[in-house]
Amino acid sequence: MSNDGQASKPRVETSETGVLGQLRKKSREELIFLVEQLLERKPEIKPLIELLIELPFPDSSQQKRIPGKAIVLHSIFPVSASS
């Protein structure tokens, strides 16, 4: 919560030097390995991964920020404070 009693908004990473920027530089094989490691360490995310696999992949004109994407995913799979 913020000082005005409003719920804090999740921080959106925009920097190419952040996690998303690092992931964009990885090969397909490296990304698959990372997902495998995540599933081994956090098996509870398997339903989220399965859901994301089924979602249509946006074409290059749609790959810019999709408004509300994070909000929808967080409402389906809330992130706990211990994550």
PDB file of N, CA, C and O in Angstrom:
ATOM      1  N   MET A   1       0.828  -1.184   0.000  1.00  0.00           N
ATOM      2  CA  MET A   1       0.000   0.000   0.000  1.00  0.00           C
ATOM      3  C   MET A   1       0.876   1.252   0.000  1.00  0.00           C
ATOM      4  O   MET A   1       1.941   1.289   0.616  1.00  0.00           O
ATOM      5  N   SER A   2       0.407   2.252  -0.694  1.00  0.00           N
ATOM      6  CA  SER A   2       1.114   3.521  -0.700  1.00  0.00           C
ATOM      7  C   SER A   2       0.616   4.359   0.472  1.00  0.00           C
ATOM      8  O   SER A   2      -0.317   3.971   1.176  1.00  0.00           O
ATOM      9  N   ASN A   3       1.246   5.508   0.670  1.00  0.00           N
ATOM     10  CA  ASN A   3       0.866   6.374   1.788  1.00  0.00           C
ATOM     11  C   ASN A   3      -0.561   6.874   1.688  1.00  0.00           C
ATOM     12  O   ASN A   3      -1.171   7.173   2.714  1.00  0.00           O
ATOM     13  N   ASP A   4      -1.120   6.977   0.478  1.00  0.00           N
ATOM     14  CA  ASP A   4      -2.481   7.482   0.319  1.00  0.00           C
ATOM     15  C   ASP A   4      -3.526   6.369   0.412  1.00  0.00           C
ATOM     16  O   ASP A   4      -4.700   6.609   0.128  1.00  0.00           O
ATOM     17  N   GLY A   5      -3.124   5.163   0.802  1.00  0.00           N
ATOM     18  CA  GLY A   5      -4.056   4.064   0.973  1.00  0.00           C
ATOM     19  C   GLY A   5      -4.349   3.297  -0.301  1.00  0.00           C
ATOM     20  O   GLY A   5      -5.115   2.333  -0.274  1.00  0.00           O
ATOM     21  N   GLN A   6      -3.762   3.697  -1.409  1.00  0.00           N
ATOM     22  CA  GLN A   6      -3.953   3.018  -2.683  1.00  0.00           C
ATOM     23  C   GLN A   6      -3.022   1.817  -2.770  1.00  0.00           C
ATOM     24  O   GLN A   6      -1.907   1.848  -2.249  1.00  0.00           O
ATOM     25  N   ALA A   7      -3.482   0.763  -3.427  1.00  0.00           N
ATOM     26  CA  ALA A   7      -2.628  -0.404  -3.649  1.00  0.00           C
ATOM     27  C   ALA A   7      -1.510  -0.009  -4.601  1.00  0.00           C
ATOM     28  O   ALA A   7      -1.741   0.701  -5.580  1.00  0.00           O
ATOM     29  N   SER A   8      -0.314  -0.463  -4.318  1.00  0.00           N
ATOM     30  CA  SER A   8       0.823  -0.155  -5.187  1.00  0.00           C
ATOM     31  C   SER A   8       0.689  -0.906  -6.495  1.00  0.00           C
ATOM     32  O   SER A   8       0.298  -2.073  -6.519  1.00  0.00           O
ATOM     33  N   LYS A   9       1.017  -0.225  -7.588  1.00  0.00           N
ATOM     34  CA  LYS A   9       0.988  -0.871  -8.893  1.00  0.00           C
ATOM     35  C   LYS A   9       2.276  -1.662  -9.074  1.00  0.00           C
ATOM     36  O   LYS A   9       3.331  -1.235  -8.604  1.00  0.00           O
ATOM     37  N   PRO A  10       2.207  -2.831  -9.761  1.00  0.00           N
ATOM     38  CA  PRO A  10       3.436  -3.584 -10.007  1.00  0.00           C
ATOM     39  C   PRO A  10       4.370  -2.773 -10.880  1.00  0.00           C
ATOM     40  O   PRO A  10       3.931  -2.077 -11.796  1.00  0.00           O
ATOM     41  N   ARG A  11       5.656  -2.863 -10.597  1.00  0.00           N
ATOM     42  CA  ARG A  11       6.657  -2.151 -11.372  1.00  0.00           C
ATOM     43  C   ARG A  11       6.819  -2.832 -12.715  1.00  0.00           C
ATOM     44  O   ARG A  11       7.037  -4.042 -12.775  1.00  0.00           O
ATOM     45  N   VAL A  12       6.715  -2.070 -13.794  1.00  0.00           N
ATOM     46  CA  VAL A  12       6.883  -2.614 -15.134  1.00  0.00           C
ATOM     47  C   VAL A  12       8.303  -2.323 -15.581  1.00  0.00           C
ATOM     48  O   VAL A  12       8.745  -1.174 -15.588  1.00  0.00           O
ATOM     49  N   GLU A  13       9.003  -3.369 -15.949  1.00  0.00           N
ATOM     50  CA  GLU A  13      10.386  -3.215 -16.376  1.00  0.00           C
ATOM     51  C   GLU A  13      10.438  -2.782 -17.831  1.00  0.00           C
ATOM     52  O   GLU A  13       9.864  -3.438 -18.700  1.00  0.00           O
ATOM     53  N   THR A  14      11.120  -1.688 -18.095  1.00  0.00           N
ATOM     54  CA  THR A  14      11.210  -1.194 -19.464  1.00  0.00           C
ATOM     55  C   THR A  14      12.631  -1.236 -19.990  1.00  0.00           C
ATOM     56  O   THR A  14      12.840  -1.085 -21.194  1.00  0.00           O
ATOM     57  N   SER A  15      13.593  -1.432 -19.146  1.00  0.00           N
ATOM     58  CA  SER A  15      14.991  -1.374 -19.547  1.00  0.00           C
ATOM     59  C   SER A  15      15.416  -2.647 -20.273  1.00  0.00           C
ATOM     60  O   SER A  15      15.090  -3.758 -19.854  1.00  0.00           O
ATOM     61  N   GLU A  16      16.137  -2.466 -21.348  1.00  0.00           N
ATOM     62  CA  GLU A  16      16.680  -3.626 -22.067  1.00  0.00           C
ATOM     63  C   GLU A  16      17.793  -4.307 -21.272  1.00  0.00           C
ATOM     64  O   GLU A  16      18.207  -5.412 -21.621  1.00  0.00           O
ATOM     65  N   THR A  17      18.276  -3.675 -20.224  1.00  0.00           N
ATOM     66  CA  THR A  17      19.300  -4.309 -19.399  1.00  0.00           C
ATOM     67  C   THR A  17      18.686  -5.131 -18.280  1.00  0.00           C
ATOM     68  O   THR A  17      19.399  -5.815 -17.546  1.00  0.00           O
ATOM     69  N   GLY A  18      17.355  -5.069 -18.142  1.00  0.00           N
ATOM     70  CA  GLY A  18      16.659  -5.844 -17.121  1.00  0.00           C
ATOM     71  C   GLY A  18      16.492  -7.285 -17.556  1.00  0.00           C
ATOM     72  O   GLY A  18      17.087  -7.737 -18.534  1.00  0.00           O
ATOM     73  N   VAL A  19      15.669  -7.992 -16.807  1.00  0.00           N
ATOM     74  CA  VAL A  19      15.443  -9.422 -17.055  1.00  0.00           C
ATOM     75  C   VAL A  19      14.925  -9.662 -18.471  1.00  0.00           C
ATOM     76  O   VAL A  19      15.410 -10.556 -19.164  1.00  0.00           O
ATOM     77  N   LEU A  20      13.943  -8.870 -18.906  1.00  0.00           N
ATOM     78  CA  LEU A  20      13.388  -9.082 -20.245  1.00  0.00           C
ATOM     79  C   LEU A  20      14.443  -8.847 -21.322  1.00  0.00           C
ATOM     80  O   LEU A  20      14.497  -9.580 -22.309  1.00  0.00           O
ATOM     81  N   GLY A  21      15.260  -7.852 -21.139  1.00  0.00           N
ATOM     82  CA  GLY A  21      16.340  -7.594 -22.090  1.00  0.00           C
ATOM     83  C   GLY A  21      17.333  -8.745 -22.137  1.00  0.00           C
ATOM     84  O   GLY A  21      17.812  -9.118 -23.208  1.00  0.00           O
ATOM     85  N   GLN A  22      17.642  -9.305 -20.973  1.00  0.00           N
ATOM     86  CA  GLN A  22      18.554 -10.445 -20.921  1.00  0.00           C
ATOM     87  C   GLN A  22      17.937 -11.663 -21.599  1.00  0.00           C
ATOM     88  O   GLN A  22      18.622 -12.391 -22.318  1.00  0.00           O
ATOM     89  N   LEU A  23      16.646 -11.884 -21.371  1.00  0.00           N
ATOM     90  CA  LEU A  23      15.975 -13.032 -21.996  1.00  0.00           C
ATOM     91  C   LEU A  23      15.940 -12.902 -23.514  1.00  0.00           C
ATOM     92  O   LEU A  23      16.069 -13.900 -24.224  1.00  0.00           O
ATOM     93  N   ARG A  24      15.767 -11.685 -24.019  1.00  0.00           N
ATOM     94  CA  ARG A  24      15.728 -11.473 -25.472  1.00  0.00           C
ATOM     95  C   ARG A  24      17.050 -11.852 -26.140  1.00  0.00           C
ATOM     96  O   ARG A  24      17.080 -12.155 -27.332  1.00  0.00           O
ATOM     97  N   LYS A  25      18.123 -11.837 -25.384  1.00  0.00           N
ATOM     98  CA  LYS A  25      19.445 -12.156 -25.935  1.00  0.00           C
ATOM     99  C   LYS A  25      19.750 -13.658 -25.918  1.00  0.00           C
ATOM    100  O   LYS A  25      20.736 -14.102 -26.508  1.00  0.00           O
ATOM    101  N   LYS A  26      18.904 -14.434 -25.243  1.00  0.00           N
ATOM    102  CA  LYS A  26      19.146 -15.877 -25.109  1.00  0.00           C
ATOM    103  C   LYS A  26      18.682 -16.636 -26.346  1.00  0.00           C
ATOM    104  O   LYS A  26      17.768 -16.204 -27.049  1.00  0.00           O
ATOM    105  N   SER A  27      19.321 -17.769 -26.600  1.00  0.00           N
ATOM    106  CA  SER A  27      18.904 -18.642 -27.698  1.00  0.00           C
ATOM    107  C   SER A  27      17.669 -19.426 -27.277  1.00  0.00           C
ATOM    108  O   SER A  27      17.318 -19.469 -26.098  1.00  0.00           O
ATOM    109  N   ARG A  28      17.026 -20.036 -28.242  1.00  0.00           N
ATOM    110  CA  ARG A  28      15.852 -20.866 -27.964  1.00  0.00           C
ATOM    111  C   ARG A  28      16.196 -21.971 -26.975  1.00  0.00           C
ATOM    112  O   ARG A  28      15.437 -22.228 -26.040  1.00  0.00           O
ATOM    113  N   GLU A  29      17.328 -22.621 -27.177  1.00  0.00           N
ATOM    114  CA  GLU A  29      17.754 -23.710 -26.291  1.00  0.00           C
ATOM    115  C   GLU A  29      17.972 -23.213 -24.868  1.00  0.00           C
ATOM    116  O   GLU A  29      17.605 -23.888 -23.907  1.00  0.00           O
ATOM    117  N   GLU A  30      18.572 -22.028 -24.735  1.00  0.00           N
ATOM    118  CA  GLU A  30      18.796 -21.469 -23.403  1.00  0.00           C
ATOM    119  C   GLU A  30      17.470 -21.135 -22.718  1.00  0.00           C
ATOM    120  O   GLU A  30      17.324 -21.351 -21.515  1.00  0.00           O
ATOM    121  N   LEU A  31      16.509 -20.612 -23.472  1.00  0.00           N
ATOM    122  CA  LEU A  31      15.207 -20.291 -22.897  1.00  0.00           C
ATOM    123  C   LEU A  31      14.472 -21.543 -22.445  1.00  0.00           C
ATOM    124  O   LEU A  31      13.852 -21.550 -21.382  1.00  0.00           O
ATOM    125  N   ILE A  32      14.536 -22.593 -23.239  1.00  0.00           N
ATOM    126  CA  ILE A  32      13.906 -23.868 -22.853  1.00  0.00           C
ATOM    127  C   ILE A  32      14.552 -24.405 -21.584  1.00  0.00           C
ATOM    128  O   ILE A  32      13.861 -24.888 -20.687  1.00  0.00           O
ATOM    129  N   PHE A  33      15.857 -24.323 -21.508  1.00  0.00           N
ATOM    130  CA  PHE A  33      16.566 -24.768 -20.307  1.00  0.00           C
ATOM    131  C   PHE A  33      16.112 -23.967 -19.089  1.00  0.00           C
ATOM    132  O   PHE A  33      15.891 -24.538 -18.021  1.00  0.00           O
ATOM    133  N   LEU A  34      15.970 -22.654 -19.238  1.00  0.00           N
ATOM    134  CA  LEU A  34      15.519 -21.811 -18.130  1.00  0.00           C
ATOM    135  C   LEU A  34      14.113 -22.197 -17.674  1.00  0.00           C
ATOM    136  O   LEU A  34      13.842 -22.242 -16.474  1.00  0.00           O
ATOM    137  N   VAL A  35      13.213 -22.478 -18.627  1.00  0.00           N
ATOM    138  CA  VAL A  35      11.853 -22.891 -18.274  1.00  0.00           C
ATOM    139  C   VAL A  35      11.885 -24.235 -17.550  1.00  0.00           C
ATOM    140  O   VAL A  35      11.163 -24.435 -16.573  1.00  0.00           O
ATOM    141  N   GLU A  36      12.718 -25.150 -18.027  1.00  0.00           N
ATOM    142  CA  GLU A  36      12.858 -26.451 -17.352  1.00  0.00           C
ATOM    143  C   GLU A  36      13.323 -26.259 -15.911  1.00  0.00           C
ATOM    144  O   GLU A  36      12.803 -26.899 -14.997  1.00  0.00           O
ATOM    145  N   GLN A  37      14.302 -25.380 -15.711  1.00  0.00           N
ATOM    146  CA  GLN A  37      14.802 -25.114 -14.365  1.00  0.00           C
ATOM    147  C   GLN A  37      13.710 -24.496 -13.481  1.00  0.00           C
ATOM    148  O   GLN A  37      13.575 -24.862 -12.314  1.00  0.00           O
ATOM    149  N   LEU A  38      12.939 -23.565 -14.035  1.00  0.00           N
ATOM    150  CA  LEU A  38      11.841 -22.963 -13.290  1.00  0.00           C
ATOM    151  C   LEU A  38      10.820 -24.018 -12.869  1.00  0.00           C
ATOM    152  O   LEU A  38      10.356 -24.022 -11.729  1.00  0.00           O
ATOM    153  N   LEU A  39      10.474 -24.913 -13.799  1.00  0.00           N
ATOM    154  CA  LEU A  39       9.493 -25.951 -13.491  1.00  0.00           C
ATOM    155  C   LEU A  39      10.006 -26.931 -12.434  1.00  0.00           C
ATOM    156  O   LEU A  39       9.227 -27.430 -11.621  1.00  0.00           O
ATOM    157  N   GLU A  40      11.304 -27.208 -12.442  1.00  0.00           N
ATOM    158  CA  GLU A  40      11.875 -28.087 -11.415  1.00  0.00           C
ATOM    159  C   GLU A  40      11.831 -27.419 -10.043  1.00  0.00           C
ATOM    160  O   GLU A  40      11.514 -28.058  -9.039  1.00  0.00           O
ATOM    161  N   ARG A  41      12.153 -26.129 -10.013  1.00  0.00           N
ATOM    162  CA  ARG A  41      12.245 -25.418  -8.739  1.00  0.00           C
ATOM    163  C   ARG A  41      10.903 -24.912  -8.225  1.00  0.00           C
ATOM    164  O   ARG A  41      10.696 -24.814  -7.016  1.00  0.00           O
ATOM    165  N   LYS A  42      10.001 -24.595  -9.131  1.00  0.00           N
ATOM    166  CA  LYS A  42       8.683 -24.055  -8.774  1.00  0.00           C
ATOM    167  C   LYS A  42       7.603 -24.789  -9.561  1.00  0.00           C
ATOM    168  O   LYS A  42       7.011 -24.205 -10.468  1.00  0.00           O
ATOM    169  N   PRO A  43       7.330 -26.055  -9.239  1.00  0.00           N
ATOM    170  CA  PRO A  43       6.347 -26.832 -10.008  1.00  0.00           C
ATOM    171  C   PRO A  43       4.951 -26.216 -10.005  1.00  0.00           C
ATOM    172  O   PRO A  43       4.138 -26.533 -10.874  1.00  0.00           O
ATOM    173  N   GLU A  44       4.660 -25.337  -9.037  1.00  0.00           N
ATOM    174  CA  GLU A  44       3.335 -24.719  -8.982  1.00  0.00           C
ATOM    175  C   GLU A  44       3.089 -23.754 -10.151  1.00  0.00           C
ATOM    176  O   GLU A  44       1.952 -23.328 -10.358  1.00  0.00           O
ATOM    177  N   ILE A  45       4.131 -23.400 -10.919  1.00  0.00           N
ATOM    178  CA  ILE A  45       3.926 -22.501 -12.067  1.00  0.00           C
ATOM    179  C   ILE A  45       3.567 -23.259 -13.342  1.00  0.00           C
ATOM    180  O   ILE A  45       3.337 -22.646 -14.385  1.00  0.00           O
ATOM    181  N   LYS A  46       3.518 -24.585 -13.263  1.00  0.00           N
ATOM    182  CA  LYS A  46       3.204 -25.372 -14.457  1.00  0.00           C
ATOM    183  C   LYS A  46       1.882 -24.955 -15.113  1.00  0.00           C
ATOM    184  O   LYS A  46       1.838 -24.834 -16.337  1.00  0.00           O
ATOM    185  N   PRO A  47       0.794 -24.729 -14.343  1.00  0.00           N
ATOM    186  CA  PRO A  47      -0.452 -24.287 -14.991  1.00  0.00           C
ATOM    187  C   PRO A  47      -0.300 -22.956 -15.727  1.00  0.00           C
ATOM    188  O   PRO A  47      -0.910 -22.758 -16.777  1.00  0.00           O
ATOM    189  N   LEU A  48       0.502 -22.053 -15.189  1.00  0.00           N
ATOM    190  CA  LEU A  48       0.738 -20.775 -15.859  1.00  0.00           C
ATOM    191  C   LEU A  48       1.481 -20.990 -17.170  1.00  0.00           C
ATOM    192  O   LEU A  48       1.118 -20.406 -18.191  1.00  0.00           O
ATOM    193  N   ILE A  49       2.506 -21.813 -17.153  1.00  0.00           N
ATOM    194  CA  ILE A  49       3.275 -22.112 -18.367  1.00  0.00           C
ATOM    195  C   ILE A  49       2.363 -22.749 -19.408  1.00  0.00           C
ATOM    196  O   ILE A  49       2.411 -22.389 -20.584  1.00  0.00           O
ATOM    197  N   GLU A  50       1.531 -23.696 -18.977  1.00  0.00           N
ATOM    198  CA  GLU A  50       0.607 -24.360 -19.906  1.00  0.00           C
ATOM    199  C   GLU A  50      -0.365 -23.353 -20.519  1.00  0.00           C
ATOM    200  O   GLU A  50      -0.656 -23.414 -21.714  1.00  0.00           O
ATOM    201  N   LEU A  51      -0.867 -22.430 -19.701  1.00  0.00           N
ATOM    202  CA  LEU A  51      -1.772 -21.390 -20.208  1.00  0.00           C
ATOM    203  C   LEU A  51      -1.064 -20.501 -21.226  1.00  0.00           C
ATOM    204  O   LEU A  51      -1.607 -20.217 -22.294  1.00  0.00           O
ATOM    205  N   LEU A  52       0.130 -20.071 -20.898  1.00  0.00           N
ATOM    206  CA  LEU A  52       0.876 -19.186 -21.799  1.00  0.00           C
ATOM    207  C   LEU A  52       1.215 -19.866 -23.117  1.00  0.00           C
ATOM    208  O   LEU A  52       1.246 -19.211 -24.159  1.00  0.00           O
ATOM    209  N   ILE A  53       1.468 -21.154 -23.086  1.00  0.00           N
ATOM    210  CA  ILE A  53       1.761 -21.901 -24.312  1.00  0.00           C
ATOM    211  C   ILE A  53       0.556 -21.883 -25.243  1.00  0.00           C
ATOM    212  O   ILE A  53       0.717 -21.823 -26.462  1.00  0.00           O
ATOM    213  N   GLU A  54      -0.647 -21.934 -24.684  1.00  0.00           N
ATOM    214  CA  GLU A  54      -1.873 -21.973 -25.483  1.00  0.00           C
ATOM    215  C   GLU A  54      -2.285 -20.608 -26.036  1.00  0.00           C
ATOM    216  O   GLU A  54      -3.067 -20.538 -26.985  1.00  0.00           O
ATOM    217  N   LEU A  55      -1.770 -19.528 -25.456  1.00  0.00           N
ATOM    218  CA  LEU A  55      -2.131 -18.196 -25.938  1.00  0.00           C
ATOM    219  C   LEU A  55      -1.532 -17.956 -27.320  1.00  0.00           C
ATOM    220  O   LEU A  55      -0.428 -18.419 -27.609  1.00  0.00           O
ATOM    221  N   PRO A  56      -2.255 -17.235 -28.173  1.00  0.00           N
ATOM    222  CA  PRO A  56      -1.700 -16.938 -29.500  1.00  0.00           C
ATOM    223  C   PRO A  56      -0.500 -16.012 -29.373  1.00  0.00           C
ATOM    224  O   PRO A  56      -0.495 -15.093 -28.554  1.00  0.00           O
ATOM    225  N   PHE A  57       0.506 -16.259 -30.183  1.00  0.00           N
ATOM    226  CA  PHE A  57       1.695 -15.423 -30.187  1.00  0.00           C
ATOM    227  C   PHE A  57       1.429 -14.215 -31.069  1.00  0.00           C
ATOM    228  O   PHE A  57       1.058 -14.377 -32.231  1.00  0.00           O
ATOM    229  N   PRO A  58       1.612 -12.996 -30.538  1.00  0.00           N
ATOM    230  CA  PRO A  58       1.331 -11.813 -31.349  1.00  0.00           C
ATOM    231  C   PRO A  58       2.327 -11.677 -32.494  1.00  0.00           C
ATOM    232  O   PRO A  58       3.501 -12.018 -32.349  1.00  0.00           O
ATOM    233  N   ASP A  59       1.845 -11.170 -33.651  1.00  0.00           N
ATOM    234  CA  ASP A  59       2.779 -10.930 -34.742  1.00  0.00           C
ATOM    235  C   ASP A  59       3.650  -9.721 -34.392  1.00  0.00           C
ATOM    236  O   ASP A  59       3.418  -9.073 -33.371  1.00  0.00           O
ATOM    237  N   SER A  60       4.630  -9.417 -35.209  1.00  0.00           N
ATOM    238  CA  SER A  60       5.607  -8.384 -34.880  1.00  0.00           C
ATOM    239  C   SER A  60       4.971  -7.018 -34.646  1.00  0.00           C
ATOM    240  O   SER A  60       5.505  -6.229 -33.867  1.00  0.00           O
ATOM    241  N   SER A  61       3.854  -6.715 -35.292  1.00  0.00           N
ATOM    242  CA  SER A  61       3.202  -5.423 -35.084  1.00  0.00           C
ATOM    243  C   SER A  61       2.498  -5.359 -33.739  1.00  0.00           C
ATOM    244  O   SER A  61       2.224  -4.269 -33.235  1.00  0.00           O
ATOM    245  N   GLN A  62       2.201  -6.520 -33.147  1.00  0.00           N
ATOM    246  CA  GLN A  62       1.502  -6.569 -31.865  1.00  0.00           C
ATOM    247  C   GLN A  62       2.447  -6.822 -30.696  1.00  0.00           C
ATOM    248  O   GLN A  62       2.003  -6.822 -29.548  1.00  0.00           O
ATOM    249  N   GLN A  63       3.733  -7.037 -30.952  1.00  0.00           N
ATOM    250  CA  GLN A  63       4.643  -7.419 -29.885  1.00  0.00           C
ATOM    251  C   GLN A  63       5.027  -6.272 -28.972  1.00  0.00           C
ATOM    252  O   GLN A  63       5.693  -6.494 -27.961  1.00  0.00           O
ATOM    253  N   LYS A  64       4.632  -5.067 -29.294  1.00  0.00           N
ATOM    254  CA  LYS A  64       4.846  -3.954 -28.373  1.00  0.00           C
ATOM    255  C   LYS A  64       4.011  -4.250 -27.131  1.00  0.00           C
ATOM    256  O   LYS A  64       3.339  -5.280 -27.073  1.00  0.00           O
ATOM    257  N   ARG A  65       4.041  -3.393 -26.172  1.00  0.00           N
ATOM    258  CA  ARG A  65       3.295  -3.603 -24.925  1.00  0.00           C
ATOM    259  C   ARG A  65       1.813  -3.843 -25.201  1.00  0.00           C
ATOM    260  O   ARG A  65       1.181  -3.100 -25.953  1.00  0.00           O
ATOM    261  N   ILE A  66       1.277  -4.876 -24.591  1.00  0.00           N
ATOM    262  CA  ILE A  66      -0.150  -5.166 -24.688  1.00  0.00           C
ATOM    263  C   ILE A  66      -0.783  -4.673 -23.390  1.00  0.00           C
ATOM    264  O   ILE A  66      -0.552  -5.261 -22.333  1.00  0.00           O
ATOM    265  N   PRO A  67      -1.589  -3.591 -23.452  1.00  0.00           N
ATOM    266  CA  PRO A  67      -2.168  -3.040 -22.222  1.00  0.00           C
ATOM    267  C   PRO A  67      -2.968  -4.097 -21.465  1.00  0.00           C
ATOM    268  O   PRO A  67      -3.743  -4.850 -22.054  1.00  0.00           O
ATOM    269  N   GLY A  68      -2.766  -4.136 -20.156  1.00  0.00           N
ATOM    270  CA  GLY A  68      -3.538  -5.037 -19.316  1.00  0.00           C
ATOM    271  C   GLY A  68      -3.035  -6.464 -19.267  1.00  0.00           C
ATOM    272  O   GLY A  68      -3.575  -7.271 -18.509  1.00  0.00           O
ATOM    273  N   LYS A  69      -2.013  -6.809 -20.053  1.00  0.00           N
ATOM    274  CA  LYS A  69      -1.518  -8.185 -20.088  1.00  0.00           C
ATOM    275  C   LYS A  69      -1.093  -8.645 -18.695  1.00  0.00           C
ATOM    276  O   LYS A  69      -1.480  -9.730 -18.259  1.00  0.00           O
ATOM    277  N   ALA A  70      -0.308  -7.841 -17.999  1.00  0.00           N
ATOM    278  CA  ALA A  70       0.171  -8.230 -16.673  1.00  0.00           C
ATOM    279  C   ALA A  70      -0.984  -8.319 -15.685  1.00  0.00           C
ATOM    280  O   ALA A  70      -1.007  -9.205 -14.830  1.00  0.00           O
ATOM    281  N   ILE A  71      -1.936  -7.410 -15.799  1.00  0.00           N
ATOM    282  CA  ILE A  71      -3.079  -7.421 -14.884  1.00  0.00           C
ATOM    283  C   ILE A  71      -3.878  -8.699 -15.054  1.00  0.00           C
ATOM    284  O   ILE A  71      -4.275  -9.309 -14.061  1.00  0.00           O
ATOM    285  N   VAL A  72      -4.125  -9.119 -16.290  1.00  0.00           N
ATOM    286  CA  VAL A  72      -4.887 -10.337 -16.549  1.00  0.00           C
ATOM    287  C   VAL A  72      -4.145 -11.543 -15.988  1.00  0.00           C
ATOM    288  O   VAL A  72      -4.749 -12.373 -15.308  1.00  0.00           O
ATOM    289  N   LEU A  73      -2.850 -11.654 -16.259  1.00  0.00           N
ATOM    290  CA  LEU A  73      -2.091 -12.799 -15.770  1.00  0.00           C
ATOM    291  C   LEU A  73      -2.028 -12.809 -14.248  1.00  0.00           C
ATOM    292  O   LEU A  73      -2.123 -13.873 -13.636  1.00  0.00           O
ATOM    293  N   HIS A  74      -1.868 -11.634 -13.621  1.00  0.00           N
ATOM    294  CA  HIS A  74      -1.824 -11.583 -12.164  1.00  0.00           C
ATOM    295  C   HIS A  74      -3.167 -11.933 -11.552  1.00  0.00           C
ATOM    296  O   HIS A  74      -3.219 -12.459 -10.440  1.00  0.00           O
ATOM    297  N   SER A  75      -4.260 -11.651 -12.260  1.00  0.00           N
ATOM    298  CA  SER A  75      -5.568 -12.018 -11.717  1.00  0.00           C
ATOM    299  C   SER A  75      -5.799 -13.517 -11.824  1.00  0.00           C
ATOM    300  O   SER A  75      -6.509 -14.090 -10.998  1.00  0.00           O
ATOM    301  N   ILE A  76      -5.204 -14.169 -12.840  1.00  0.00           N
ATOM    302  CA  ILE A  76      -5.334 -15.605 -12.999  1.00  0.00           C
ATOM    303  C   ILE A  76      -4.391 -16.331 -12.052  1.00  0.00           C
ATOM    304  O   ILE A  76      -4.768 -17.311 -11.409  1.00  0.00           O
ATOM    305  N   PHE A  77      -3.153 -15.835 -11.976  1.00  0.00           N
ATOM    306  CA  PHE A  77      -2.121 -16.446 -11.148  1.00  0.00           C
ATOM    307  C   PHE A  77      -1.514 -15.385 -10.249  1.00  0.00           C
ATOM    308  O   PHE A  77      -0.459 -14.840 -10.571  1.00  0.00           O
ATOM    309  N   PRO A  78      -2.159 -15.078  -9.124  1.00  0.00           N
ATOM    310  CA  PRO A  78      -1.626 -14.042  -8.228  1.00  0.00           C
ATOM    311  C   PRO A  78      -0.253 -14.419  -7.715  1.00  0.00           C
ATOM    312  O   PRO A  78       0.024 -15.585  -7.431  1.00  0.00           O
ATOM    313  N   VAL A  79       0.596 -13.423  -7.601  1.00  0.00           N
ATOM    314  CA  VAL A  79       1.954 -13.618  -7.089  1.00  0.00           C
ATOM    315  C   VAL A  79       1.923 -13.373  -5.600  1.00  0.00           C
ATOM    316  O   VAL A  79       1.473 -12.324  -5.139  1.00  0.00           O
ATOM    317  N   SER A  80       2.405 -14.345  -4.850  1.00  0.00           N
ATOM    318  CA  SER A  80       2.420 -14.172  -3.396  1.00  0.00           C
ATOM    319  C   SER A  80       3.626 -13.344  -2.990  1.00  0.00           C
ATOM    320  O   SER A  80       4.579 -13.212  -3.757  1.00  0.00           O
ATOM    321  N   ALA A  81       3.589 -12.794  -1.802  1.00  0.00           N
ATOM    322  CA  ALA A  81       4.680 -11.970  -1.304  1.00  0.00           C
ATOM    323  C   ALA A  81       5.950 -12.784  -1.117  1.00  0.00           C
ATOM    324  O   ALA A  81       7.045 -12.220  -1.121  1.00  0.00           O
ATOM    325  N   SER A  82       5.830 -14.085  -0.956  1.00  0.00           N
ATOM    326  CA  SER A  82       7.010 -14.927  -0.733  1.00  0.00           C
ATOM    327  C   SER A  82       7.678 -15.361  -2.021  1.00  0.00           C
ATOM    328  O   SER A  82       8.721 -16.012  -1.968  1.00  0.00           O
ATOM    329  N   SER A  83       7.112 -15.022  -3.201  1.00  0.00           N
ATOM    330  CA  SER A  83       7.665 -15.438  -4.486  1.00  0.00           C
ATOM    331  C   SER A  83       8.907 -14.675  -4.814  1.00  0.00           C
ATOM    332  O   SER A  83       9.508 -14.897  -5.865  1.00  0.00           O
TER     333      SER A  83
END
